[in-house]
Amino acid sequence: MPAPKRHPGSPVVRIEALVRKLSFPRYVGTANEARARQIIKEECTALGLGYEPDPFKTSDFFMKYINTVPYFIVGLYVLVFTVLAIVVAGPALVLVLGAALLVLSFSIEAILHAVKYPAMYCRFARVVDTENIVIEKKAAGSGLPSHSIFFLAHSDSKTEKPDPQRWFVLEYLAISFGSWALAAHAIVYGVLGLLAGGVIPHAPGWFFYGIAIAVVDMLRISTAYYEGDSPGASDDAIGVAIVLELMNRLSSESFQHVNVTGVITGAEEVGEAGAYQFIMKRAGKLDKRACHFIAIDGMCKSRVRYFTSFGYTFKKFSPLVRRALENLVAKGDDSTTGISFSRSWMPPPVNTDHSAVFKLGYEAFLLESNVGVTHTAKDTPDVIDYGFAARFVEFLASLVKEIDALAGKGAPSRPPPKQDMST
């Protein structure tokens, strides 16, 4: 596929122009966020796209006051555990404490998802009005479409301090792998000690590194989220521009078996509230096996990652979307020219709109290509390759065509649940 041409009115020029218009702090509930939504609506009108405002209420209470607390609790537990392991050193006690640490460290993800939305709408929250912007293209077939594709990109942004790009790897290694390593060490220590009749296998002081892990874990609570100075170009003004350009591109296409909807979500940065509310409002109408939500976030460069599973339970991303993508790559479709794809597992601290989709039991998929400037003042329009963004729109159009073809062949999203044949 040749490089996209830059001329007035071309996709690459439109994408860049919209990203630059939207590149200012857009924290939920602020005048700037409302201004960003108005710019998006005006762009929809200019492109001839019909849209539907989808208002809802939300708050930043969870993100500001709750999100980091479980990590602090894990850190505090690690500190107490380390002190007890060094001072008491009994194999049985260390074994029990190590097993409890292992369970706790694997439970952070579940704890956060369990408290997120109750906290967001609790009595202490400052609830604000915001909205999603919904753009739909219906299937052209005479029957009911067998699948629905939703492309998600979020209109809001936030700033995070300390700089998440400097601290994330250290925090993640401490909170996850550090806690696991310490727990595994304790369990082995306890088992060997018990097998040896209470004789400890090594000096208790060897657990001293748990103190460093505990400090890093507890420092997570110092993270602050606010409007700040991040322009949010890659997170996620570019996603908004790509989704709008895609819906404009698809306006000339005809699909027999899929509906396609672009959803510009609000309040993603405070807990994926827009995606959550969009699905909750339509829960009775959306088939969990036939609806696929594709999140577009951080699309900056031509090295694209797609995720096959998420979290410690290895929740699978949409098999149908993955199959369609891998079909295009395998046959060397023109739309993949100049774009490299790699697959990955997504660790649980990383959340975007897909996490709300998963929580509600629907099929999710995520594509990203960020450059490590998220939630900082460096997230400017200049970090984005707009030629790639225009090519990526063509790829997404081809992806929808491939999904439509697979749906026409009766491809299910997942194998149907096994039926109980007993009588």
C-alpha positions in Angstrom: 0.0 0.0 0.0 1.6 3.4 -1.0 2.2 6.0 1.6 -1.0 8.1 2.3 -1.0 11.3 0.2 -1.1 14.6 2.1 -3.4 17.1 0.5 -6.2 19.2 1.8 -9.1 17.0 2.8 -7.1 13.7 2.8 -7.4 11.3 5.7 -3.9 11.9 7.0 -4.5 15.6 7.0 -7.9 15.3 8.7 -6.5 12.9 11.4 -3.6 15.2 12.3 -5.8 18.3 12.3 -8.3 16.7 14.7 -5.5 15.4 17.0 -4.0 18.9 17.2 -7.5 20.4 18.0 -8.0 17.9 20.8 -4.5 18.1 22.3 -5.2 19.9 25.5 -5.9 18.6 29.1 -9.4 17.1 29.1 -10.1 15.8 32.6 -13.6 14.4 33.2 -16.1 17.0 34.5 -14.1 20.0 33.4 -14.9 22.7 30.9 -12.0 21.4 28.8 -13.6 18.0 28.6 -16.9 19.5 27.4 -15.0 21.5 24.8 -13.3 18.4 23.5 -16.7 16.7 23.1 -18.0 19.7 21.2 -15.0 19.5 18.8 -15.7 15.8 18.2 -19.4 16.5 17.4 -18.4 19.3 15.0 -16.0 16.9 13.3 -18.8 14.3 13.0 -21.0 16.9 11.4 -18.2 18.0 9.0 -17.7 14.4 7.9 -21.4 13.8 7.5 -21.6 11.2 10.3 -24.8 11.0 12.2 -24.1 10.7 16.0 -26.1 10.1 19.2 -25.0 11.7 22.5 -25.2 9.1 25.2 -25.1 11.0 28.6 -24.2 9.4 31.9 -22.9 10.4 35.3 -19.6 9.5 36.8 -17.0 10.6 39.4 -13.2 10.3 39.9 -13.6 9.1 43.5 -12.3 5.6 42.7 -9.3 6.8 40.7 -8.3 9.5 43.2 -8.9 7.8 46.5 -9.3 4.0 46.0 -7.2 2.8 43.0 -3.9 2.7 44.8 -5.1 1.5 48.2 -4.9 -2.2 47.5 -1.3 -1.9 46.5 -0.5 0.0 49.8 -2.2 -2.8 51.7 -0.1 -5.4 49.9 3.0 -3.4 50.7 2.1 -3.1 54.4 1.4 -6.8 54.6 4.8 -7.5 52.9 6.5 -5.3 55.5 4.8 -7.0 58.4 5.5 -10.4 56.9 9.2 -9.6 56.4 9.7 -8.4 59.9 7.9 -11.5 61.4 9.9 -13.8 59.1 13.2 -12.3 60.2 12.3 -12.0 63.9 10.2 -15.2 64.5 11.6 -17.4 61.7 9.4 -20.4 62.5 8.9 -22.5 59.4 5.2 -23.0 60.0 4.5 -19.3 60.5 6.5 -18.3 57.5 4.8 -20.9 55.3 1.3 -19.7 56.3 2.3 -16.0 55.8 3.9 -16.8 52.5 0.8 -18.6 51.3 -1.4 -15.7 52.3 0.9 -13.3 50.5 0.6 -15.3 47.3 -3.2 -15.3 47.5 -3.2 -11.5 48.3 -0.9 -10.6 45.4 -3.0 -12.6 42.9 -6.2 -11.0 44.2 -5.4 -7.3 43.6 -7.0 -7.4 40.1 -10.2 -8.9 41.4 -10.3 -6.5 44.4 -10.0 -3.5 42.2 -12.7 -4.6 39.8 -15.0 -5.5 42.6 -14.8 -2.0 44.3 -14.4 0.2 41.2 -18.0 1.0 40.3 -19.5 0.9 43.8 -16.7 3.4 44.8 -17.3 5.6 41.7 -20.9 6.1 42.7 -20.6 6.1 46.5 -22.2 8.8 48.7 -18.9 10.6 49.1 -18.2 10.9 45.3 -18.5 14.2 43.5 -20.7 13.0 40.6 -20.5 14.9 37.3 -22.3 14.8 33.9 -20.5 13.6 30.8 -21.3 11.5 27.8 -20.3 9.0 25.1 -20.7 9.9 21.4 -22.1 7.0 19.4 -21.9 6.6 15.6 -23.5 3.5 14.1 -23.4 1.8 10.7 -26.0 -0.9 10.2 -25.6 -4.1 8.2 -27.0 -4.0 4.7 -28.3 -7.6 4.8 -31.9 -8.5 4.8 -31.7 -10.5 8.0 -30.5 -9.8 11.4 -26.7 -9.3 11.6 -24.9 -12.2 13.4 -22.2 -10.0 15.0 -21.8 -6.4 16.2 -18.4 -4.6 16.2 -17.8 -1.6 18.5 -14.7 0.5 18.1 -13.9 2.3 21.3 -11.7 5.4 21.8 -11.9 7.8 24.7 -12.2 11.6 24.7 -10.9 12.4 28.1 -7.3 12.6 29.4 -5.4 13.0 32.7 -2.0 13.7 34.2 -0.3 11.3 36.5 2.4 12.0 39.0 5.0 10.7 39.6 5.9 10.2 36.0 4.3 6.8 35.2 6.9 6.0 32.5 9.7 6.1 35.1 8.0 4.3 37.9 5.7 1.8 36.2 8.2 -1.0 35.6 9.7 -0.7 39.1 6.2 -0.7 40.7 5.0 -3.5 38.6 8.0 -5.7 39.2 7.7 -5.1 43.0 3.9 -5.4 43.3 3.6 -8.5 41.1 6.8 -10.5 40.6 8.5 -9.2 43.7 5.6 -10.3 45.9 5.3 -13.6 44.1 9.1 -14.3 44.5 8.9 -13.4 48.2 5.8 -15.7 48.7 7.4 -18.6 46.8 10.6 -18.1 48.9 8.6 -18.2 52.1 6.7 -21.3 51.1 9.8 -23.2 50.1 11.5 -22.1 53.3 8.5 -23.2 55.4 8.1 -26.6 53.7 11.8 -27.4 53.9 11.9 -26.3 57.6 8.9 -28.5 58.5 10.4 -31.5 56.6 13.6 -31.0 58.5 11.8 -31.1 61.9 11.8 -27.4 62.5 15.4 -26.8 61.5 15.4 -23.6 59.4 17.0 -24.0 55.9 18.8 -20.7 56.0 19.3 -17.5 58.1 16.1 -15.5 58.5 17.9 -12.4 57.4 17.8 -13.6 53.8 14.2 -12.2 53.7 15.5 -8.7 54.1 14.8 -7.8 50.5 11.1 -7.9 51.4 11.5 -4.5 53.0 12.5 -3.0 49.6 9.5 -4.6 47.9 7.2 -3.3 50.7 8.5 0.2 50.4 7.9 0.3 46.6 4.5 -1.3 47.0 3.4 1.3 49.6 4.8 4.3 47.6 2.1 3.5 45.0 -0.3 5.3 47.2 1.5 8.6 46.5 0.3 8.5 42.8 -1.9 11.5 42.0 -4.3 11.8 39.1 -5.6 15.2 37.9 -6.1 17.4 34.9 -2.6 18.7 34.9 -0.6 19.4 31.7 -0.9 16.3 29.6 -2.2 17.2 26.2 -3.4 13.5 25.7 -2.5 13.3 22.0 -1.7 9.6 22.0 -4.0 8.9 24.9 -6.4 9.1 23.2 -6.9 12.0 20.8 -5.4 9.8 18.1 -7.8 7.0 18.9 -10.8 9.4 18.5 -9.5 10.6 15.2 -8.9 7.1 13.9 -12.4 5.9 14.9 -14.1 9.0 13.3 -12.0 8.5 10.1 -12.8 4.8 10.1 -16.6 5.4 10.4 -16.3 7.9 7.5 -14.3 5.3 5.5 -17.0 2.6 6.2 -19.8 4.9 5.1 -19.1 3.8 1.5 -18.9 0.1 2.4 -21.6 -2.5 2.7 -21.6 -5.4 5.2 -24.0 -8.3 5.2 -23.4 -9.8 8.6 -22.1 -7.2 11.0 -23.2 -3.9 12.5 -20.3 -1.4 13.1 -20.5 1.2 15.8 -18.0 3.8 16.8 -18.2 4.8 20.5 -16.2 7.8 21.7 -16.3 7.0 25.4 -16.1 9.5 28.2 -14.5 9.1 31.6 -12.1 6.2 30.6 -9.4 7.8 32.6 -11.3 7.5 35.9 -12.2 3.9 35.6 -13.6 3.1 32.1 -17.0 4.5 33.2 -18.1 5.4 29.6 -17.7 1.9 28.3 -19.3 0.5 31.4 -22.3 2.7 31.2 -22.7 2.2 27.4 -23.0 -1.5 27.9 -25.1 -1.4 31.1 -27.7 0.8 29.3 -28.0 -1.8 26.5 -27.3 -5.0 28.4 -30.6 -6.5 27.5 -30.1 -6.0 23.8 -26.4 -7.0 23.4 -25.6 -10.7 22.8 -22.5 -11.5 24.9 -21.2 -14.0 22.3 -21.9 -11.8 19.3 -20.7 -8.3 20.4 -17.0 -7.5 20.1 -15.6 -4.3 21.6 -12.3 -3.2 20.0 -10.4 -0.6 22.0 -8.1 1.7 20.1 -5.6 3.4 22.4 -2.2 4.9 22.0 -1.8 4.4 18.3 1.4 6.3 17.6 3.7 4.1 15.4 3.6 1.2 12.9 4.6 -1.4 15.5 1.2 -2.6 16.7 0.6 -4.9 19.6 -2.6 -6.9 20.0 -3.3 -8.9 23.1 -4.4 -12.5 23.4 -5.1 -12.7 27.1 -5.5 -10.4 30.1 -4.7 -10.6 33.8 -3.7 -13.5 36.1 -6.7 -15.5 35.0 -5.5 -15.2 31.3 -9.0 -14.0 30.2 -9.1 -14.5 26.4 -9.5 -11.5 24.1 -12.1 -12.0 21.3 -11.1 -15.1 19.3 -13.1 -13.9 16.3 -11.3 -10.6 16.0 -8.0 -12.2 16.6 -8.7 -14.8 13.9 -9.7 -12.0 11.5 -6.5 -10.0 12.2 -4.2 -13.0 11.9 -5.9 -14.0 8.6 -5.1 -10.6 7.2 -1.5 -10.7 8.3 -1.0 -14.3 7.1 -2.2 -13.6 3.6 -0.3 -10.4 3.4 -3.3 -8.2 2.9 -2.4 -4.8 1.3 -3.8 -3.0 4.4 -1.0 -4.6 6.5 1.8 -3.2 4.4 4.1 -1.1 6.5 2.6 -2.2 9.8 4.2 -4.9 12.0 2.0 -6.8 14.4 3.0 -8.7 17.6 0.9 -10.4 20.1 1.2 -10.2 23.9 -0.3 -11.0 27.3 -1.6 -7.9 29.1 -0.6 -7.6 32.8 -3.5 -6.7 35.1 -2.4 -3.2 36.3 -2.9 -2.0 32.7 -6.5 -0.9 32.1 -8.4 0.8 29.3 -12.0 0.4 28.1 -11.5 -3.4 27.6 -11.5 -4.0 31.3 -15.1 -2.7 31.6 -16.1 -4.9 28.7 -14.5 -7.9 30.4 -16.2 -7.1 33.7 -19.6 -7.2 32.1 -18.9 -10.5 30.3 -18.5 -9.3 26.7 -15.9 -9.9 24.1 -13.0 -7.4 24.1 -10.0 -6.7 21.9 -7.2 -4.2 22.3 -4.8 -2.7 19.8 -2.1 -0.3 20.9 1.2 1.2 19.8 2.3 3.8 22.3 5.6 5.5 22.7 5.9 5.8 26.5 4.6 9.3 27.1 1.1 8.5 28.5 -0.3 10.9 31.2 2.7 13.3 30.9 3.3 16.7 29.4 5.3 14.9 26.6 2.1 13.4 25.1 2.0 16.0 22.3 0.8 15.7 18.7 4.4 15.4 17.5 4.8 11.9 18.9 2.4 10.4 16.4 3.1 9.1 12.9 0.1 10.3 11.0 0.9 8.5 7.8 0.7 5.3 9.9 -2.6 6.4 11.4 -4.1 6.8 8.0 -2.8 3.3 6.9 -4.2 1.9 10.2 -7.7 3.2 9.3 -7.5 1.1 6.1 -6.3 -1.9 8.1 -9.3 -1.5 10.4 -11.7 -1.3 7.4 -10.1 -4.5 6.1 -10.5 -6.1 9.5 -14.2 -5.4 9.5 -14.5 -6.9 6.0 -12.7 -10.0 7.2 -15.0 -10.3 10.3 -18.0 -9.9 8.0 -16.7 -12.7 5.8 -16.1 -15.0 8.8 -19.5 -14.2 10.2 -21.0 -15.1 6.8 -19.4 -18.5 7.1 -21.1 -19.0 10.5 -17.9 -18.4 12.5 -18.9 -18.2 16.2 -17.2 -15.8 18.6 -16.6 -18.7 21.0 -17.6 -22.4 21.0 -21.2 -22.5 22.3 -21.5 -23.7 25.9 -21.7 -27.5 26.4 -25.3 -28.7 26.8 -26.2 -31.0 29.7 -27.4 -34.2 27.9 -28.1 -36.1 31.0 -31.7 -37.2 31.7 
